[in-house]
Amino acid sequence: MAYVPMWFKKMKIIIDDKIPYIRGAFESVAEVIYLPGSKTTPEVAKDADAIVTRTRTICNEKLLAGSSVKFIATATIGYDHIDTDYCEANNIHWTNAPGCNSKSVEQYIASTIMVLAERKGWNLSEKTIGVVGVGNVGSKVARICEIFGMKVLLNDPPRERAEGSDKFVSLETIQNEADIITLHVPLNMKGEDATFHITNNDFFAKLKRKPVLINSCRGEVTETNAVKNALKSGQISAFVCDCWENEPDLDLELLSLTEIATPHIAGYSKDGKATGTQMSVHAISKYFGLGLEDWKPTGVEEPKEPEFEIDGNGFTEQQIISKAILHTYDIRKDDADFRNNVAHFEQLRGDYPTRREFPAFTIKAKKVTEKTLDKLKHIGFK
């Protein structure tokens, strides 16, 4: 057994009890307290060395002032629940988990697009999608839409400034040409790259093609009243929403107008959660020298039908790909569960069922062309 210095034993880590696969990771080197995010109070944090959290714990001066907290790890891509200015001014280190659930959001958008295509009779090769925000998530969304045969427009001002304008377009171009606009930006409240209420009345007034709008990044990038007005006036043809302003107290009128509605679960695949947990454990281990950099989550649940058959006889390539994607994740079930249990927003998130990403599935294909098989492999299927 490795020698464990006594000061490790005195270390205290507060962990959100909804973070999966993390139990047992730190127990050999620290006192570990598991609590609901809302129960992480100043009193609890006062003598803690580290906090592992999700978006529901606001890590600001109110929580941290006078505490011994030295490190905050959020097992999420987003970090607007962390007052980074306060942390940096008070020598509190922090980290998020960039890209941890990007493949999960890719799967969410893929399922959304296939359901919309079925409902609206779309041939995806005739559709243009505008991806606003082309980071870890947006780049994967763009990739899969290209596999679908869609025309993809990319908008990302920070990347365009750094890399040049060859592969990026203006927001105005997307407003003019896109049939679908999907948002994958961080929430920036100020500055030249501010995204707070980026889709407001002015944004909708400039749209030319009555697109579908999808928000699976942050609720506050869409202005609720502006979206409602755009839906009522026909400036957009539909709204798909996973992230809501003021959640869990979302606007019920907007919900009633929404084509597909889910309770902030786009990134909730088990694969994405496991990766976020692993990144958080490794970050804390590295900072405190705990020797856990090789730690990996265990017990990630298998999907119900990891191997399934597709007979392509009589079906188009788009229909075959749709069958494969919707086998792994059919967003319509999350939509129905949410609408039937709106008051239980947090419970739906906390008790979210097993969802595995494309690489967890193997397709037994019959009468499917090599071209289509190649696309399925590029999507991630075995």
C-alpha positions in Angstrom: 0.0 0.0 0.0 1.3 3.4 -0.9 2.3 5.7 1.9 -0.2 8.5 2.3 1.0 11.6 4.1 -1.1 12.7 7.1 -2.0 16.1 5.5 -3.8 14.2 2.7 -6.1 12.7 5.4 -7.0 16.1 6.7 -7.9 17.4 3.2 -11.6 18.0 2.7 -13.4 17.9 -0.6 -17.1 18.8 -1.2 -18.7 17.0 -4.1 -22.1 17.5 -5.7 -23.9 14.2 -5.1 -25.3 14.2 -8.7 -21.9 13.9 -10.3 -21.8 10.3 -11.5 -19.0 7.7 -11.1 -17.0 9.8 -8.7 -17.6 8.0 -5.4 -14.5 6.3 -4.2 -12.1 8.5 -6.3 -10.8 10.6 -3.4 -11.7 8.7 -0.3 -8.2 7.3 0.2 -6.6 10.7 0.3 -9.3 13.0 1.7 -12.4 13.5 3.8 -15.2 13.6 1.2 -18.6 15.2 1.7 -21.3 14.5 -0.9 -24.2 17.1 -0.9 -26.9 18.3 -3.3 -25.6 21.4 -5.1 -28.1 23.6 -3.3 -26.7 22.4 0.1 -23.1 23.6 -0.6 -23.3 26.6 1.7 -20.7 29.0 3.1 -20.8 27.0 6.4 -20.0 23.7 4.6 -17.4 25.3 2.3 -15.6 27.1 5.2 -13.0 24.4 5.9 -13.0 22.7 2.5 -9.9 22.6 0.4 -11.7 21.8 -2.9 -15.2 21.7 -4.4 -16.3 19.5 -7.3 -19.5 20.9 -8.6 -22.1 21.3 -11.4 -23.9 24.4 -12.7 -26.3 24.5 -9.8 -23.8 25.7 -7.2 -23.0 29.4 -7.5 -19.3 29.7 -6.6 -18.9 33.4 -5.7 -17.9 35.6 -2.9 -21.0 34.7 -0.9 -20.0 31.1 -0.9 -16.2 31.4 -0.8 -15.3 34.5 1.4 -13.3 33.4 4.4 -13.1 29.8 3.3 -10.1 27.6 2.9 -11.1 26.6 -0.6 -8.1 26.5 -3.0 -9.6 24.7 -6.0 -12.9 24.4 -7.8 -13.6 21.9 -10.5 -16.8 21.9 -12.4 -17.6 18.7 -14.3 -19.3 20.8 -17.0 -18.3 22.7 -20.1 -20.0 25.9 -18.9 -18.5 27.8 -16.0 -20.6 31.0 -15.7 -21.7 29.7 -12.3 -18.1 30.4 -11.1 -17.2 34.0 -10.4 -13.8 33.7 -12.1 -12.8 37.3 -11.3 -13.3 36.7 -7.6 -11.5 33.4 -7.6 -8.5 34.7 -9.5 -8.3 37.8 -7.2 -8.3 35.5 -4.2 -5.9 32.8 -5.4 -8.6 30.2 -5.8 -7.8 28.0 -8.8 -10.6 26.7 -11.0 -11.2 24.4 -14.0 -14.1 23.3 -16.2 -14.3 20.3 -18.4 -14.2 21.7 -22.0 -15.5 19.3 -24.6 -16.5 16.6 -22.1 -20.0 16.3 -23.5 -19.5 17.6 -27.0 -20.3 14.2 -28.5 -23.4 14.1 -26.4 -24.6 17.4 -27.8 -23.7 16.3 -31.3 -26.0 13.3 -30.7 -28.8 15.5 -29.4 -28.6 17.8 -32.4 -28.5 14.8 -34.8 -31.6 13.3 -33.2 -33.3 16.7 -33.4 -32.5 17.2 -37.1 -33.8 13.7 -37.9 -37.0 14.2 -36.1 -37.5 17.6 -37.7 -36.7 16.1 -41.1 -39.4 13.4 -40.6 -42.0 15.9 -39.4 -41.4 18.4 -42.1 -40.5 16.2 -45.0 -37.0 17.6 -45.4 -34.3 16.3 -47.7 -31.3 17.3 -45.7 -29.1 17.6 -48.7 -31.2 20.6 -49.7 -30.9 22.3 -46.3 -28.5 24.9 -44.9 -27.6 25.0 -41.2 -25.9 27.9 -39.5 -23.7 26.9 -36.6 -23.1 29.9 -34.3 -20.1 29.1 -32.0 -17.7 26.5 -33.4 -15.8 25.3 -30.4 -15.6 21.8 -29.1 -19.4 21.3 -29.5 -20.1 23.4 -32.6 -17.3 21.8 -34.6 -18.7 18.3 -33.9 -22.3 19.5 -34.8 -20.9 20.9 -38.1 -19.1 17.7 -38.8 -22.1 15.5 -38.5 -24.3 17.9 -40.5 -21.8 17.7 -43.3 -22.1 13.9 -43.1 -25.8 14.3 -43.5 -25.1 16.2 -46.7 -26.2 19.6 -45.4 -24.6 22.9 -46.4 -22.9 24.2 -43.2 -22.2 27.8 -42.4 -19.8 28.5 -39.5 -19.9 31.7 -37.4 -17.3 32.2 -34.7 -15.9 35.8 -34.4 -13.1 34.9 -31.9 -11.9 32.0 -34.1 -12.2 34.1 -37.3 -10.0 36.8 -35.8 -7.4 34.2 -34.8 -7.6 32.0 -38.0 -8.8 34.2 -40.7 -12.1 34.4 -42.5 -11.7 31.6 -45.1 -14.1 29.1 -43.4 -16.2 31.5 -41.4 -19.2 33.7 -42.3 -20.9 36.6 -40.7 -24.0 36.3 -38.5 -25.7 38.3 -41.2 -25.0 35.6 -43.8 -26.5 33.0 -41.5 -29.5 35.2 -41.0 -29.9 35.4 -44.8 -29.2 31.8 -45.8 -29.8 29.3 -43.0 -32.9 27.0 -42.8 -31.7 25.9 -39.3 -29.7 28.0 -36.8 -28.1 26.1 -33.9 -26.4 28.0 -31.0 -23.2 26.7 -29.4 -21.7 29.7 -27.7 -20.6 30.3 -24.2 -22.5 32.9 -22.1 -20.5 36.1 -22.3 -22.2 39.1 -20.6 -20.1 41.8 -22.1 -17.4 42.7 -24.5 -17.1 42.4 -28.3 -18.1 38.7 -28.1 -21.1 39.2 -25.8 -23.6 36.5 -26.3 -26.2 37.5 -23.7 -29.6 37.8 -25.6 -27.7 37.4 -28.9 -31.1 36.2 -30.4 -33.2 39.3 -29.6 -35.9 41.2 -31.5 -33.3 42.8 -33.8 -31.8 39.4 -34.6 -35.2 37.9 -35.6 -36.2 41.0 -37.7 -33.2 40.3 -39.9 -34.0 36.7 -40.7 -34.8 35.9 -44.3 -35.8 32.2 -44.5 -38.0 31.6 -41.3 -35.5 29.1 -39.9 -35.7 26.7 -37.1 -33.8 28.0 -34.1 -32.1 25.5 -31.7 -30.6 26.5 -28.3 -28.7 23.8 -26.5 -26.0 26.0 -25.0 -27.2 28.6 -22.4 -30.7 29.8 -21.7 -29.7 33.4 -21.5 -28.4 33.6 -25.1 -32.0 33.7 -26.2 -34.3 36.5 -25.1 -37.5 34.7 -24.1 -40.0 37.4 -25.1 -38.3 37.9 -28.4 -38.4 34.2 -29.2 -42.1 34.1 -28.4 -42.8 37.1 -30.6 -40.7 35.5 -33.4 -42.7 32.3 -33.2 -46.1 34.1 -33.1 -45.2 36.4 -36.1 -43.6 33.6 -38.1 -40.1 35.1 -38.2 -38.9 31.6 -37.2 -40.8 28.4 -38.2 -39.9 26.5 -35.0 -37.9 26.6 -31.8 -36.1 23.7 -30.2 -35.0 24.4 -26.7 -32.9 22.5 -24.1 -31.6 25.6 -22.2 -34.0 28.1 -20.8 -33.8 31.5 -19.2 -34.3 31.5 -15.5 -34.4 27.7 -15.3 -35.9 25.8 -13.6 -38.5 28.5 -13.5 -39.0 28.6 -17.3 -41.6 30.5 -19.2 -44.6 28.1 -19.7 -45.9 30.1 -22.7 -42.6 29.6 -24.5 -42.7 25.9 -23.6 -46.2 25.7 -25.2 -44.9 27.3 -28.4 -41.7 25.1 -28.6 -41.4 22.4 -31.2 -39.1 20.2 -29.1 -38.5 20.9 -25.4 -36.0 19.2 -23.1 -34.8 20.0 -19.5 -31.1 21.0 -20.1 -30.0 17.4 -20.9 -28.3 17.7 -24.3 -25.0 16.9 -22.8 -26.2 14.2 -20.5 -25.0 11.1 -22.1 -23.3 8.7 -19.7 -20.1 9.0 -21.8 -20.1 12.8 -21.5 -20.7 12.7 -17.7 -18.0 10.1 -17.2 -15.5 12.3 -19.1 -16.4 15.4 -17.2 -16.0 13.5 -13.9 -12.6 12.1 -15.0 -11.4 15.6 -16.0 -12.4 17.0 -12.6 -10.6 14.3 -10.7 -7.5 14.6 -12.7 -7.4 18.4 -12.3 -7.7 18.3 -8.5 -5.2 15.4 -8.3 -2.7 17.4 -10.4 -3.1 20.6 -8.3 -2.8 18.9 -4.9 -0.3 16.2 -6.0 -2.6 13.3 -5.1 -1.3 10.8 -7.7 -4.8 10.1 -9.2 -4.0 11.2 -12.8 -4.6 7.6 -14.0 -8.0 7.4 -12.4 -10.8 6.3 -14.7 -14.6 6.1 -14.0 -16.0 2.6 -13.7 -19.5 1.2 -13.9 -20.7 3.2 -17.0 -24.0 1.5 -17.9 -24.4 -0.3 -21.2 -27.2 0.7 -23.5 -30.3 -1.6 -23.7 -29.6 -2.7 -27.3 -25.9 -2.1 -28.1 -26.2 -4.3 -31.2 -29.1 -3.8 -33.6 -30.0 -4.6 -37.2 -30.8 -2.3 -40.0 -32.3 -3.6 -43.3 -31.8 -0.9 -45.8 -34.1 -2.4 -48.5 -36.5 0.2 -49.8 -35.1 3.0 -47.6 -33.1 6.1 -48.6 -29.7 6.9 -47.1 -31.2 9.6 -45.0 -33.9 7.2 -43.6 -31.2 4.6 -42.8 -29.0 7.1 -41.0 -32.1 8.4 -39.2 -33.0 4.8 -38.0 -29.5 4.4 -36.6 -29.4 7.7 -34.8 -32.9 7.4 -33.3 -32.1 3.9 -32.1 -29.4 5.4 -29.9 -31.4 8.4 -28.8 -34.9 9.5 -29.7 -35.4 13.1 -28.5 -39.2 12.7 -28.7 -39.2 10.7 -25.5 -37.3 13.4 -23.5 -39.8 16.0 -25.0 -42.8 14.0 -23.9 -41.4 13.3 -20.4 -40.6 17.0 -19.9 -44.0 18.2 -21.0 -45.6 15.8 -18.6 -43.4 16.7 -15.7 -42.5 20.4 -16.1 -42.6 21.0 -12.4 -39.9 18.4 -11.9 -37.2 20.1 -14.0 -34.3 19.3 -11.6 -35.5 15.8 -10.9 -35.6 15.0 -14.6 -32.0 16.1 -14.9 -30.8 14.4 -11.7 -32.5 11.1 -12.6 -31.8 11.2 -16.3 -31.8 7.6 -17.8 -28.9 6.0 -19.4 -28.0 7.5 -22.8 -24.9 6.2 -24.6 -23.1 7.8 -27.5 -22.8 6.4 -31.1 -19.5 4.4 -30.5 -21.3 2.3 -27.9 -23.5 0.8 -30.6 -22.8 -1.9 -33.3 -25.0 -2.0 -36.4 -25.7 -5.3 -38.3 -26.4 -3.9 -41.7 -28.2 -5.6 -44.5 -28.7 -4.2 -48.0 -26.9 -1.0 -47.1 -24.5 0.6 -49.7 -20.8 1.0 -48.9 -21.3 4.7 -49.2 -23.9 4.7 -46.5 -21.9 2.3 -44.3 -19.0 4.7 -44.5 -21.1 7.5 -43.3 -22.4 5.5 -40.4 -18.8 4.7 -39.4 -17.9 8.3 -39.6 -20.8 9.2 -37.4 -19.2 6.8 -34.8 -21.1 3.5 -35.1 -19.2 0.2 -35.1 
